[in-house]
Amino acid sequence: MDTQEFWTLIDDARAQVAHAADAEAVAARAAALLSVRPVDEIVAFQQVFWDLMAASYRQPLWAAAYTINGGCSDDGFDYFRGWLIAQGREVFDGAVADPDGLAGVAAVRDAAVEGWEMECEEALGIAWDAHLAATGKELPGDSYTVRYPELDPGWDFDFDDTGEMARRLPRLAALYGE
């Protein structure tokens, strides 16, 4: 499975759930769709997933997650990026390129009004769930690697500094009243 096949599976899952913005439903449907594929594709999906998690491991995106979710721990950032992947390639690529652009995403705008957090821990388990359904066994722990890039020291500031956040992420800061 390559990146294009990965995103096609996510798109198919999004198309088959009642509300494509429901990341948990997308993750569950993606796991079901993946579970009927050959085991080597399930394992390959996991590597592509973590490659995308590594590609999105950036402090500007973390700052955006912090603003959107009213705080963001290490695990919370993983769950936020799981949510982001469940939104599909266009939203994911757009957010990685311009985290402040998330202010234009309908689900984020709705979350700002409703006070919802944008997280999907279940997305991190898509391949695990699919492998278990397909084989009755857990995904082997050595079936993927994760190499996170160094974080940008230019973004090493207190995300509670509303003035700095407003300067760096003006659209999100305005949307979330910072």
Secondary structure, 3 states (H helix, E strand, C coil): CCHHHHHHHHHHHHHCCCCCCCHHHHHHHHHHHHHCCCHHHHHHHHHHHHHHHHHCCCHHHHHHHHHHHCCCCHHHHHHHHHHHHHCCHHHHHHHHHCHHHHHHCHHHHHHHHHCCCCCCHHHHHHHHHHHHHHHCCCCCCCCCCCCCCCCCHHHCCCCCCHHHHHHHCHHHHHHCCC
